[in-house]
Amino acid sequence: MRGLFYVKLKKSINEDSVLFKPNYSFEKRQKEMAKKKKKEEKKQRKLEKQKKSVGENEDTPPPED
């Protein structure tokens, strides 16, 4: 996994030795934020596509028979 962040845990006996524990809550929050951003971008693309299609329909004159 990319972007792993760890929390330091110190041993009481020897402070020079440091254990690392993964910070899963941080990773989860980052993943949720990425999903939310992607969803928002998709929503914006759909709105732009709708505006574009509505704009094209208004610009074209009705067919003459």
Summary of the structure (lengths in Angstrom):
residues: 65
radius of gyration: 26.0
end to end distance: 63.1
largest distance: 92.5
contacts: 105
relative contact order: 0.10
helix: 55%
strand: 15%
